Amino acid sequence: MNSDKKEFVLPAKSIMQKEEKRGSILVESSGEFVLPDYMPKVQKVLRIEARALPPTYYIGVADAQMSGNVLHTIVYLGEDGEISATVLPSKYEFSVPLSKSETAPNLTAAVEVESVNHRLGGPRKINIRTRLTAQPIVFFTEDITPEKLTDDDSVHKLYCELDCKKTAVIRTNDIGISDSIETSPVEDAKLLWCGSTSAVSDIRVMDGGVSVRGDVMAKVLLDEGGIPKMYTKKIPFDEFVDGDIDKGASAIATAKVVSTEASREESGEVLVEISIMIETIVDTPCRISTVKDAFSVVGEGKTEYRNVRAEKHIVSRSGVFNVGGSLPKSVVGAEDVLSVADTSGEAVIDDVITAKDRITANGRCLLNSIFVTENGAVSADYSVPFSITLNCENVENAEVMCIASLFHAKTRVDGESLICDMDIALSMRAFAVVEENVLSEADYSTVKNFSKSAYPVCLIYPNGESLWSLAKKYHVSPTALAKVNSLEIEEKDYTSPQALESSSVLMLELK
């Protein structure tokens, strides 16, 4: 007999982990910045982008306090028409309410930039207002053992098993990466700006930790005799993230750049020093037992039930995916562009669609390109849509957590079109959700007087009922009921009506 959700198992204290999304929290980070005297005055802003650094956590009794920094990168034209760049930091903070839990909750929060607005208050003064969106997820445990349920022979319990998952969020300390970037042998080249992005390309779960491989894309912007030129270099990393992890777990990982510093050497090379932080979300499939139903053969009382959300892990994947697109130069107002100095931006997921055997993430790359024209440097903002499909089994109607970031973007001029080539770091985990009613409280302290029959009672078996439902209705042991009728039915099939298809009459004695 097939009874996936109604199996009898050994009784145990049922501790299950819950995953709650605390919705979207809007955060604002703003400030008025004054450029130092050694920086050129601002004539025109070519690019302003914001990047939220991973937050730090302080977990209290009722909430978790989170705070971090936003780095604003400003690329602008000075009074003499030369390109300059600077990075201006500001802070953000928010709190996440926490539910009562038997253990300290674990949580993660993806903080993304929603919009950046700026206003020039003078040749060296700039006001920046950045709106951020935080998506916190809280993982905490909950005891679903029924209350007031005595453990004696007079109480018969029906157990069920739930497919669940244990999720652990593991973060590393800052990891240092350094390398040199070769540049053109221009003696008076000036270092204007440096930055980097990071992506996880491969992840493997092992005993005691997770092996994470990926790359950092370092970028330095040089002014070579009035001509801006961007140099890039892909730097690999291979790190092992320690954690209390068992075999059979699956994980996703994201790598965030914390800081980037660069200095130009006498040889003409640029030395970059980068700090990254890796966060892994590890899901371990498990099964827990709990009481689905119960009754007493000697007492009556109050029984209450509750709805439990069980989450069965399906798939976890992290990788880098190449997407591309093109658009006319006229769309971005750059008909006279000669070359592209740099392209930067971010990836935004609009929706995630699940089918029977695939998950598709649809989104946009919001890009900014700095173009070189005969009249100097100009910039333009535009977007390029993308679609990434992963083949997965049994994901129809699954819930999907998806994290995307733009690892690298390159734009080139092809006639009257701009060709965009983008690498997107994507991490995705999917799980199926099953709602199950289980017993939450049962009190059989009230003794009930049952009439006792001198003769066995003949019951016509109703179609659609089960051995368990009949036993509960007449307050008899389901095992004894099966024995008196010489029925060989396993305990796990007591709740299956099909187990009694060959039996039309049950003989039992009322207790």
N, C-alpha and C positions, 0 to 999 in steps of 0.2 A: 504494500500500500504506500501511496505517496502522500506524505504529510510534512512538507518542508518546514512549516512554521509552527507545528503543534507536536513537537517531539518531547518525550519525557527525558529529562537529563538529571544529573545529580544536582541537588539544591545547592546554591551558593549565594553569597552576598553579591548582588549585581551592581557593580559600579560601571557606569557608562560615561563616555565623554560626549559633551555637546559642543557644537560649533555654532556660534551665534554671530551674525553680521550686525554690527551696531549702526547700519545705515551710513549715509554720507554726512560727514561733518565739514562744513565750510569754515575755512580759516583765512584770515587776512593778515598779510605781512606788509607793512608799509614803512616809509621813512623818507626823510629829506637828506640828501647827500651833497656834500660840497667837495669838488675835486681839488686836490692840492695844487699849489702854484706851479709845480714842475710839470703838471699835465697840461696839454694844449686846451684852449677854450673850445667849447662845443659849438660847431657850426650846424651840423646835421647828424642826426642819429641814423646809422645804417641798420643796426641790429641791436635789439635788447631781448635777451632771453633769461629765464629764471630756471634754476634747478634746485629742487628741494633735497637736502641731505637727509639720510635716514634719521629718524627721531631717536632720542634717548627715552628710557622708560623709568618711571617710578611708580610701583604698584602699591596703592594704599588699601584701606579696608573697603571703601565703597566705590572707589574709582581709581583709574590709572592716569597719571599726569605724563603727558608727552610734550617734548619740546625739541626743536632743532633749528637749523639755519637754512636760509635761502641765499644762494649765490646768484647775483644778477650780473650777467656779462653784457657790457655795453661796447659796441664797436661804432665809432663815430668819425666824422670828418672834422679836423681842426680848422682853424682860421686860414691856414695856408693850403688847405685842401688835402693834407696828408692824413692817412688813416691812423687812428689811435684806438686803444682799447684799454679797458679797466674792468675789474671785478669788484662789485660792491655787495657786502653781506648784510642781511637782516635776519631777524628771529621770528619764529612762529611757535605757538603753543596751543594745546587743547587738552581736554580731559575726556576719558571714556568711562561711562558708568559700568560697574561690575556687579554681577549677580552673586549671591551668597553661594559659596562652594566649599566642599570639604577639604580641598587642596588649593594651593595658590594657583590662580589661573595663569595661563600662558596666552600671549596675544601677539598679533602683528598688525601693522597699519601701513598700507601703501599711501604715501603722500605724493600727490601729483599736482602740477601747476595747471590751473584752469585758465587763467588770463593774466596778462601783465600790461599795465598802463603806466605811462610816464608823462611828465610835463616839465619842460625846461623853465626854471625860475630865474635864470640868468645865464651868463656865459660859463659859469662853473657850478651852477646849482641845478640839481635835478631831483624831482619828486617821483618816487616809484611806489605804485600800489599793486600788490600781487595777491591774487585770489588763489587759494589752495583747496583741494578736495582730499580729505582723509577718508580711507575706507578701512576702518578697524574690524578685525575678526578676533573674537575672544574664544579660547578653548578652555573649558573647565569641566570638571567631573561632577557627576550627580549620582546619588544612591537611589536606585529604584526598587529596593527591597520593600515589600509591603509592610505597613505598620499594623500593630496590634494583631498580628497573625500568630497564634500559638502553634508550636511545633509538637503535636502529639498524634496518637493513632486515630483519634476521632476526626481529625481534619484531613481531608483529601485535597491535594494540590495538583493542579495541572500546570506543568512547566512548559515554557517555550524558549527557543533559542533565537537570538537576534543577531543578524550580521551587522557588525559595527567596525569602527576603525579608531585606533589611537593615534593622535596627531601630536607631533613634537615640533616646536619651532626652535631652531638652533642658529645662533648668530656667532660670527667670529669677531675677534678684535681686528683692528686695522692691520691690513697686510700691505707691506711695502714692495713696490715694483719699480725698477729703474732701468733705463736703457738710453742709448744715444741715437739721435736722428741726424743723418747726413743732410747738409744743405748746400746751396750753391756757394762757390767761393767769392762772395761779394764782401769786400772788406768793411764797408760802412753799413752793412745790413743791421737793422735794429729789430730786436725782439719786441713785438707788440703784445702778444697774447699767447697763452697756452691753455689747453683743456684736454679732456679725455672722456671717453665713454667705455663701458665694459659690458661684456655679454658672456653668458654661460653656454657652451656648446655641447658639453657632455657631462653626464652625472651618473655615478655608479654607487649603489648602496652596498656597504660591506659590514661585517661584524664590527661594531664599535665606532662606526662613523660613515661619512659619505665622502667619496672622491669627486671633486669638482674640477673640471677643466674648462678653460675659456680663454678669452683674449681681451686685451685693453687696446683701444685705438687712441693713440696719443696724437695730438695736433698742436702745431706751433705756427703762429702767424708772424711772418717777417716782413719788414718794409725794406725792399731792396731798391734803393735809389728812387723812391716815390712810387714804386710798383708793389702792391701787396701780393704776397705769395704764401700759400698755406702748404706746410709739409706734414705728412702723416706717416705713422708707423704702427703696425700691428704687433703687439707684444703679448706672447702667450703666458698663461699661468696655469699651474697645476697644484691644487691645495687639497689637503685632507681635513675635513671638518669632524672633530671628535664629538661623539654623542652616544647615549645609551640606546643603541639601535640593534634590533634583532634581524635575523634573516627573514626574507619574505616581505620586507618593507619596500615602499616606493617613495620617490622624493622629487621635488622640483627645487630649483635654486635660482636666486637672482644675485647679481654682483653690482654693487653701487660704488661709484667713485666718491671718495670723501674729500680728497684734495689733489691738486696737480701743481707742481712747481717745475720751472725750467730755467736754465742758465746757458748762455752761449759760451762755448769754450774757444780758446785761441786757435784751435785747429779748424774752426768753422762749424763743428758739430754742436748740436744742442742737446744737453743732458736733461732728461725729464725724470722726475721722481714722483711717483703716483702712489696714493694710498686707496685701497678698496676695502669694502666690507661685504662679506658673503652671508646671505641668509638662506637657510634651507627649511622647507616644510616637509616633514617625513610622515607618511601615513602607513601604519601597520595594520593590516586586516586582522580582525579578531571576532570571536563569537562570545556572547554572554548569555546566561540563563536568568530567567525571572519567572515569577508566578503569573500565569495568564488568567487562571480562575481557581476558585476553591469553594468548598462547602464542608459543613460539619454534620456528622450523623447523629449527634446528640444535642446540638444547640442551634439557635438561630440568632441573627443579629444584623448588623449593618455591613454592607459591602460597597465599596466605592472603586471606580475604575478610572484610569487616566490614559491619555493618548501619548505614546512615546514616539519620538522621531528617531529612527535608526538610519544610519548612513553607511552604505556599503561602498567601499573604495573600488573604482573601476580602472582608472589609468592616471599616471602622472608623467609629464614629459616636459623637457626643457631643451631648447635648441635655437639656432640662428637660421633664419629663413630669408632668402633673397627674393625681393619683389621689385617691380619696375613700372615705369609709365612715361608718358610723354605729353607735352602740351605746347601749343603755339607760343612763340615769343611775345606775340601781341597781347596775350592774356595777362602777362605780368608786366606789360609796358616796357619791355626791354628789347625793342626792335633793333637798336644799334649796338647791342652787346658784342664785344670782341671775344671775351673769355669769361670763365667763372672762377673767381678767386676762392670761394668756399661756399659750401651748403651745410646748413645745420638745421635742427628742429627736433620734433618729438613725434612719437607714434601714439595714436588714440584708437582704442577699441570701441566701435559703435554698437555691435551686437554679436552674439555667439549663437550659432544655429547647430542643433544636434539632430542627426539623422540616425538610421539604424546602425550604420557602420562607419560614421565619420562625424567629426566636429569641425565646423568652419567658423573662423574668426574674421569678421569684416571690420575694416577701420580705415583710417586716413593717416597719412604722414603730413603734418603741418610743417612746411619747410620755409626757410629764409635763405636766399642766395645773395651773395655780394658779387656784382658783375663789374667787369672792367670795360669801360667805353672810352672813346676818343676824348670825351670831356671829363673823364675822371671816373670815380667809383660811384655806383648806385646800388640800391638793394631793392628786393621785392619779396613779398610774402605770398605763398600759394600752397595748395594742398594737392596731394596725389592719393587716390584711393588704393587699397590693397585688399586681398583676400587670401587667407592661409587655411588650408584644409589638412587635417590629420586623420588618417585612417585608424579607427578604433572600433572594437566590437562591443555590442550591447550598451550603447550610449544614448539610445533614443529616450527622450524625456529626462535625461540625467541633468544634474546641476553642475555647472562648470565654473571654476574660478580661473580667470585668465589675466595674466600680467604681461604687458608688452612695452618695449622701449626701443627707440631708434639707436642702433649701434653705430651705423655709418651711412652716410648719404653722399652721393657724388652726382653732380649735374654737369652735362656737357652740351655744347651747342652743335646742332646738326641742321644746317640750312636755316629754315624758318621755325625750327622746333627746338625745344629743350628736352633732352633725354635724361631721365632720372633713374638712378640705380640705387637701391636701398637695401640694407641688411637690418632685419628686425629681430631682436631677441625676444622670444616668446616662451613663457612658462604657463603650463596648463594642467590642472587637476580636475578630474570628474568623479562624481559619486552618485549612486542611485539612492533615493530617499524612500523609505518604507514607513508608513504610519501603522502602529500596532497598539491595540487596546490591551492594557495589562492591569493587574490588580494593584491598587495603591493602598487600600486599607480594608481590613476585615476584622470584625469583633463578634465572636460567637460565644460571649459570656452568658447570654440568656439561654437557660435550659428550656427545651420544648418537649412536651409530652406527646409521644407518637403512639397511635393505636397499634396494637399488635394483633396480627391475624393468626388464627389457629391453623390456617391452611395456606399453602403457597398461593400467591395471587397471580392470575393469568393476565398478561399485558399483550395487547396486539401492538406490534412494533409499528410506529408511524413512519411513513416514508420521509426521509430527510433528517430524521433524528439520529443521534449517535448513542453509543454506550455511555459516554460521559454525561450527556444531557439527561438520559433516563436515570442514571445513578444519582445525579444532583437533584432531580425532581422528586425522587422518592427517598432521598437521604440514605442511600445504601452504598456500600463500598463497590466501586466499579470492578475491582478484581474479584470480589465475591460474586457479583452479578454474572460475570463471565464464567466463573467456575461452576455455579449451580446450573448453568445452561450448557456446560461442556463446550464452551466456545474458546477456540484457540486464537485469541487476538492479542497481539503485542500491545504493550502499554502505549507506545507511540502512536497507535492507530485507534485508540479509544475515542478520539474526537472525529473520526472519519465515518460518515454515514455509510459509505461503501463497504465498511467492514462487516455490516450486518445485512447485507443484501440477501444472503442465503438463509437468514433467520427471520421468521415472521412472528414467533411467539417467544416471549421471555418469561421464565418462571423465577420468582424471587420471594423472599420473606421479608416483610416490613420489620424494621428494627424498632 
